[in-house]
Amino acid sequence: MLRGGACLLAILALPLLPAAHAAEAVTVQLRWQHQFSYAGYYAAQAKGYYRDAGLEVTLREAQPGQDPLQFVLDGGAQYGVGNAALLRRRAAGAPVVLLASVFQHSPTVLALRLDEAGRRRPWPGARVALGPDSEELRVYLQQAQVPLAQLTIVPGRRGTDDLLAGRVDAMSSDLGATPYALERAGLRYEILQPRSAGIDFYGDNLYTTESELREHPARARALRDATLKGWRYALEHPNELVDLIRARYPERKPREELLWEAAQVTPLLEQHLIELGYSNPLRWQGIAERYAGAGLLPADFKLEGFLYHDAPATPTWHYALGVALALLAGAALWRLLRVSRALRGAEVRVGDAERIASFALEGAGEGSWDWQPQRPALHLSPRYCEILGYAPGALRPANVEQWLQLVHPDDRARIAAEIGALDQPAVGRTPFTMEFRMACQDGSWTWVLARGMVLARDAAGRPLRMSGTLGDISDRSADELARMAAMLGALPGALLVAERAGRVRQANEAAEAVFAAEAGTLAGASMEVLIPDVMRDTPGRPRELFARPRMPGRVLTARRLDGSYFPAMVHLAPIQLAGQGLVVVSLRDMTQRSGPRKRCRPPPSATA
């Protein structure tokens, strides 16, 4: 009887037990179709980060002809991915709130069609296709003094068909997708990046609405944290995410294209320099001022309410602890005053020593720099400014992120990676050197040599302070390039010098004859078109020239500019020239050796 009563009580108590917490269903509206640009969201789904946060997340593709942000505002989704154009929508009354700036740099670029001689069409009368939310390109064109009134601006469409067919002369594009398609099509083109002109907008951002944030603050915080955790995983495992995207959405992009996109997208997040998702209010205000200068925003626009601030309630014990700390601080104040007097004298002596060292460097023609990453603070000496054509004190990047915008786009990723490597404690105080190109005030580029050393690190081994010098080596680099050009011209065999990405930098007359090219037309051509099989796939990186020291020659199929194919014995050798990693390509036409009756067929990739 007692046993039966106990069972009955247990059954009656079941409704009083807490039910398992059901996951909250939310939708994230993407800017476009599934691609590597959303890898962090896929990782958060696949690795269970959303589920661990109590969320069941649906990732919704953008539909052609539909405004993704309006879909969020209408309640179709609680969260979305948008670019810096969110500012304009906020100014127009849309209650959007930025949760995280995921892409520290925008992938938006302008792709230009070039003629057979590699020349742009003059801007007046040019047909330019601008897609939605590409206002930063209008800002860029206005700053470049392009006569917008003389352009024929048409609505942009996804894909490159209009540019390939010649229906437009330029189009707004995505750095992660368009160059790949144009390279594969063999079109001569040029990419204009607003960043190269100092217009550095944020890229893809996670946002929500004021009502969602007001009614579900914990949910918004959980989704933000899980998304950023997913991005950290995606950046550490790009190949795994490429395979995941291919498995989930096989109809979208081939693996090779996703790997290429991953290599382009990863540097835009600047994870090694900036906390993932960080939104700098001053930088956003600067973007708003850019818009206002172009007449796209009111001049008095303020950011209030636009940027997300996670401010949890302060526990009571925090206040008690604050009182105790205040008492301790008061007791220690008298001692700090005494110590500060001694430090003041030491600072004067250190300042004198630094000025003497600076005078010595300036007298030698080199500028000096000092960087404190964790403050952050970056100081450039007067001579440093003069090397780049600026008046002393006129060049004042607020941080290394802004400084990197002065580095040539072709060198920027390499330099950013080398700077990121200095975070490793194992580097210690080992001196480092870097050669690269920097933008001068007049718009030209000059080769410089930077030397430096990490002077101090914190307890975790992260750099606290770095210092070094900057010297102008443009004459030396020009001499190296001139010697290489003279050497190529003097040798009888067909020789080309190409970038690792496959674009030809220099070619001698013998190479021009082999490829049936007019004088000077091989420079700028792609090895993907000339000799496709010399390009290789490297996981997590774009296709690059396959080259290593002492690699034996191979007979490959080459393509002349007139469209005919021929067998060629090809040798590739990597070199360092003017601070750049290049590849020397030598080849010999094997048509005669292969016999008069054999006809060379194009490789499968050339006919696909």
N, C-alpha and C positions, 0 to 999 in steps of 0.2 A: 504493500500500500504506500509506504514511504517512497519507494523507488518510483512508483507511478506518479506520485505527486510532484516529485522532483522533475520528472520529464515534462509534466504539464507546465510547471513554472518556467522551464527552459524555453518551451515553445511560445508561451505568452510573452517572454522577454525578447524574442527575436526582433519584433518591430522597433524596440528601443535601441538596438545596436546601430552604430553609425554605418550608413551605407558607403560602399566604395565610391570615391569621388570620380564622377564621370568626366572625361576629357571634354573641354570646351571646343566646339567646332568654330574655326575662323577661316577666312579666305584672304590670301595675299594676291593682289592683282599685279601681274608682271607688266613691264613696258612693252614687251614683244614676245615672240615665240621662244620655246625652250632652247637654251644655248648655254655655253659655259659662263656667260655673264651672270647667271643666277645659280652658280655652283654651290654657294654657301647655303642657299635655301634647300637644295636637293640633299646636301650633306646633313643638314639639321633634321630633315625627314628620315633619311635612310639610317642614320646613326641613333635615332630615337631621342634627340635633344628636345624636339617639340613635345614628344610624348612624355618625357620625364618632367617637363614643365607644366603638364596637365592640359596640353593643347592637341587638338586634331586639326592639322593645317592642310588646306587645299591650295595648291598653286595654280592660278588661272592664267592662261595665256591671253594676250591682247588679241582682239578680233579685228580684222581689217575694217576700216571705216568707223571704228568705235573709239571714243575718248576714254582711255583707261582711268584717268583721274576722275572724270565725271561718273564713271561706274562706281568708284569708291564713295564719292559724295552722295550718290543716289542710294547707298546702302547695299549695293551688290557685293561688296567686300569691305572688310574692316581695316585692311592695311594695303599698302601699295608700294611700288617701286617707281620713283620719278627722278628727274634730273633737276638742275638749278632753276628750270622754268617754274618750279613750285612757288618761287618768290612772286612771280607775276600773278599766279592764280591766287595767292594769299592777298596780294594788293587789290585784286578784283573782288575780294569778299569771300573766297573759298576758305572754310575753316580748317585748313590743313596744318598739321604739326609735324615737324621733322624729328624722327626718332633717332636716326643714325646716318651719318655721312659715310657710306661704305666705300665708295670710290673717291679717293682724294683728288683724282684728276678725271676730267671728262673724256670719254672716248669719241666725242663728236668731232669729225674732221670734214674738210671739203675736198672731194676728189675731182681733179681736173683732167679732162681728156687732152692729150697732146697729139700734134700732127706727126707725120712720118719723120720730120726733122727734129722732133722732140720739143717743139715750141707750143706755148699756150696760145689760145685764141685771145685777141685783145678784149678787154672787159666790155667796152661799149658794144651793145648788141648781142652780148653773150647770153645764152639760155641757161639759167641756173635753177635747178630744182631744189627747193628747201622744204624739208619735211616738218611735221609738227614738233614743237618744243626745240627748235634749232635756233633760237634767238641769239645764242652766243656767236653764231656764225655771222649774223647781221652786225653784232657789235664788232666782230673781227674785221669784216669788210669795211665798215665805216672807219675804223681806226686806220686801216690800210689805204684810206682815201679812194676806195673803189666807188665810182659813180653809180650808186644804186638805182637812180632814176633812169639810167641808160641801160640797165639790165632787163632782160625779159625773165621775171621770176615766176616760176610755175610750181604748183604743189608737188612735193617730192613723194615718191613711192618707194616701198621697200624693194631691195634687189638692185642689180646693176644693169638691167636690160636696156634702159633708156640711154645710159652712158655708153654702153657697148655699141648700140645701134646708131649712135650719133644724134639722137633726138634732143639731147641736152649736151652742153659743153662742160657743165660742172654740176655736182650734186652733193647734198649733205649726206654724210656717211658715218659708219661706225668703224673705228679703228680695229675692232676685233673681227670684222667680217669682210668689209669691202676690199681692202688690198689683196686678200687671199683670192677672191673671185676674179679681180682684174689681172693678177699675175697668172692665174690658170688660163685665162682667156687670151693672154699674150698682148693685151692692150698697153700702149705707152701712156703712162699717166703720171700725175704728180699729186701728192697729198699735202694739203695745207693744214697745219695744226694751229689753232688759236693760241695754244700754250707757247709756241715759238715766238709769239708777239707779246708775251706777258699776260695774256688773257687766260687765266687758270681757274676755271670753274670746277665745282664739285661735279662728279658724275652720278652714278646710280645711288639713290638715297632711299632708305626705308622711312615711310611716313604713315601717318594715320590721321584721324579727324579729332577735333576738339571734343565731340560728344563721346567718342570711343575712349579717349584718354580720361575724360571726366567720370564716366560711368564704370570703366574697367581699368583703373590705373595699374593694378597688379598684373592683369593679363597683358597689358602693353609692355610692361617691364619684362615679363617672362618671355614674350615673343622676341623682344629686342635682344635679350641676353642669349637665347637659344640660337637666334639667327647669326649673331656674331661668333658664337662657338662653332656653328656650322661652317662659317667662312674660314676660321682658323684651321679647321680640319681640311677643308677643300684646298687651301693654299699649301698645306703640307703634303697632300696626296692628290695632285692634279690628275695623274693617270687613272687612279681609281675612280675619280669623279667623271672623267671622260667616258670610261667604260659604263658607269652607271647611267649617264645621259643616253648613251647609245642603246643600252638595254631597255630603258623606259620609253624613249622616243626615237625609235630607229628610223622613222620617216623624216626626221629633221635634218641632221648633218652627218657626214661621214666622219669616222674617227680621226682621220688626218686633219680635217678642217677644225675639229674640236681641239686637237692638240695645238694647232697653230693659234687658235683663238685664246687658249689658256695662256700661251706665252705672251700674247699682247695684253691680256687683261690683268695678269698678276702684278706688273709694275704699277698699274693705276691705283692699287690699293695702298702702296707705300707702307706695308705692314712693318718693315724693319726700321722705319724712321718715325712712324706716327701710330699712336694707339688706334686699333681698329674701331671704326665707327665714330671717331672723334670729330666734333663739329666746332670749328673755330669761329666764335661770334664776329671777330674783327674781319675775318676773311669773308664771311657771309655778308657783312655790311659792305665790304669792298665790292662784292659781286652786285649787290643792290645799287651801289653807286655807278658801276659800269652800265647797268641797265638804265639808270636814270640819265646818264650822260648820252645814251643813244635814244632817249625819248620813250623808253619802254616801261619806265616806272616813275611814280611821282618823286620829285627831288627830296621830299621830306619823309620818305618811307622808313619806318622803323621795324626792327625785328621782334618787338615785344609779342610774345605768344607763339612765335614761329618755331623756336628751338626748344626741344624737350629738355626738361631738368628733372632728374630723379631725386626727389627730396623726401625720403622717408621720415616718419615722426621720430623725434629725439627721445629716447628713454629717459625716465626721471633720474636714474643713477648717473647719467651723463652730466646733469647739472651739479650733483653733489661732487662728482669728480672734478668738475671745473672749478668749484670753490676751493677744493683742496689744492689743486694745482696753482691757483692764484696766490694762496698763502705761501706755498713753497717758492713761487716766483718772486714774491716780495722779499723773502728772506735771502734770496740769492742775488737780488738786484745790486746791493752795495758792492758785492764781489765783482760783478760784471763791469761796474763802472771803473773799478781799479784796473781790471784786465784790459778794458778798452783803451785806456790811456797808453798802456804798453804797446798794444796792437797798432795804434795810430802811428807811432814812431816807426814800427816795422813796415807798415804799408807805405810810408813815405820812401823808405829805403828801397823797397821792392819796386815801387813805381819808377824811381830813378834808374834802377837797373834795367827795367823793361824799356824805358825811353832810350837808354844808351844802346841796347841791342837793336831797337827799331831803327835808330839813326844809322847803325852799321849796315843793316839790310838795305835800307833805302839808298845808301851811298853805293851799294853794290848793284843797284838797279832792280832789286827784287822787292816785292811787297810782302807784307806779313798779314797773318790772319789768326784769330783766336776764337774758338768755338766752345761754348759750355752747353752741351746737349740737353741737360736736364732742367735748365732754367726756363726756356732756351734763350741763349744770347750769342750773337755772332758779330764780331768786330773785324772790319777790314781797314787796313792802313791807308793813308793817302796815296802811297805809291801803288798799292793794289788797285785802287780806283783809276789811277792814271794809266795803268797798263791797258785797261779796257776803255779808255777814252773819256772817263768821267772826271769831273772836278773833285778834288779831295773832299770826302764826306758826302758826295752826292749819291753814291751807291750804298744803299742801306737795306739789304734784305733782312726781314725780321727773323728769319730762321733758315735752316738748311733746305727746307722744302721750297722756299722762294728762291734760294740761291741755285738750286738744281735747274730752275727754269732758264738760267743763263747758260747752261751747258747745252752744247749742240744735241739735237734730238738723236742723232746716230750714236752719240757717246753717252747719253744720259743714263740708260739702263745699266751699262757697265760701271759707270762711276757710282751710281746709287748702290749697286751690289758691293763694290769695293768699300764704300763707306759703311754699309751694313755689316760687313765682315769685321770691322773694327770693334763691334760690340762683344766679340768673343774674348773672354778673359785671357785665353791662351796667347793672344796677340801681345799682351803686356805693353812694354814701352818700345817695341820694335819700330824703327823708323819706316815710313812708307813713302812711295812716290806714285804719282798719277799723271799721265799725259792725256790731254783732251782739248777740245775746242770750246771757247766761250764767246758769247755775244758781246760785241762792242756797242757803244752808245750810238754809233752811226749805222748800225745794222749789219756790219761785216762780222766775220768770225776770225779769231786769232788763236793759234796754238799756244798752250801754256803748260808749264810743268809745275805741279803742286808737290811740295814735300811737307811732311809733318810727323807728329808723334802724339800718342795718347799720354798726357802728363799725369793724370790722376783718375782713379776709379773708385766707385763706392764699394760697400761691403759685398754686394752681389757681383762685382766685377764689371759693372757697366761704366762706360766712360763718363767722367765728370768734366774733364777739360782736355781739349786738344789744341795744339798750336803748330804753326808752320809758316812756310813761305810760298810765294807764287812768282814765277818768272816767265817772261815772254820768250818762247822758242819758235815763233812763227818763221823766222829766217831759216832756222835749222830744218824745220819740217818742209818748207818750200824747197830747200836744197835737196832733201831726200827724194821728194816726189819728182823733181826735175831730173835727178840722176837715174831714177827708175825709168822715166820716159825716154831718156837718152839711151839707156841700155836696151830697152825693148826695140827702139828704132834701129839699133846697130845689129841686132841678131837676125839671122836669116829665117829661122823657123817661126811658125805661127804661135804667138804668145798673147795671153790676156792676163790682166790683174783684176780680180773680182773680190767683192766683199763676201763675207761668210754667208750673208743672206742671198747671194747669188747675182747681185747686180754688178755689171762690168764697170770698172773704173777707168781702165786704160787698155788699149789694144794697139799692136803694131800693124804695119802695112801688110805683112804676110797674113796675119789673122783676118784682116779686112778682105783680102783676096780669097782666102779659103771660104769665108762666109758670104761671098758675093755682096759685100757691103761697100757703100760709098765712104770716102774718107771722113772719119770723125763720127760715123753713125753707130758704131758698136758701143761706144761709151753710153751707159745708161740702159743697155739691153739686158735682158734677164737670162741667166743660164738655164732657167726652167724651159725657155724657148729654144736656146741654141743647143744645149746638150742635156736634156732632162734627166738622164740617168746619173749625172754627177751629183744630184741633190739627194739628200737622205733625210729620213724622219728620225728625229731625236725625241724620245718621250718627254713631254712637258715643254718642248721648245719648238719654234717654227722650223720649217725645212731649211737646211743649210748645206753648204758645199761639203762633200765628204773629202777630207784631206788630213793626212798625217805624214810625218817625216818618213822618207824612204818608201813610200807606197808604190808598188809596181804599177806600170802602165796597163791600161785595158783598152780593148777595142770596143767603142760605143757608137751608137747612132747619133749623128749630129744633124742639125737642120740649118740650111742656108736661109738668108733673108728672103730669097725668091720662093721659098716653100719647098725646095727639093731637099732630099735627105742623102747622106753619104756616111760611110764608115770612117771612123777616125781613131787613131791611137792617141789616147789621152793620158797625160801625167798631171797630177796635182800636188802642189807642195805649199804648206802654210808658211807665211812670213809675217814679221812685224815691221810695219813701215809707218813712220810718223805717229807712233803710238797706237796704230790700228792693227787689228788682226785681219790680214788679207790672205788670199790664195792665188798663187801663180798657176795658170792653166796653160800647158803647152800641148799642142796637138799636131798630128800629121794626117793628111788626107790619104786614106788607104784604098781609094777607088781603083787605082791602077793595079795594086797588089792583089785585090780581091777578084780580079778577072773581069773582062769586058762584058760577059753575059750575065753577071750577077747584078741584080738590082736591089738596092738597100730599101727596106721597108721601114716606115716610121714605127717607133715603139708604141705599144698599146695605149699608153697615156696620151700620146699625141693625136690619136685618131678618135679617142673617146668623146 
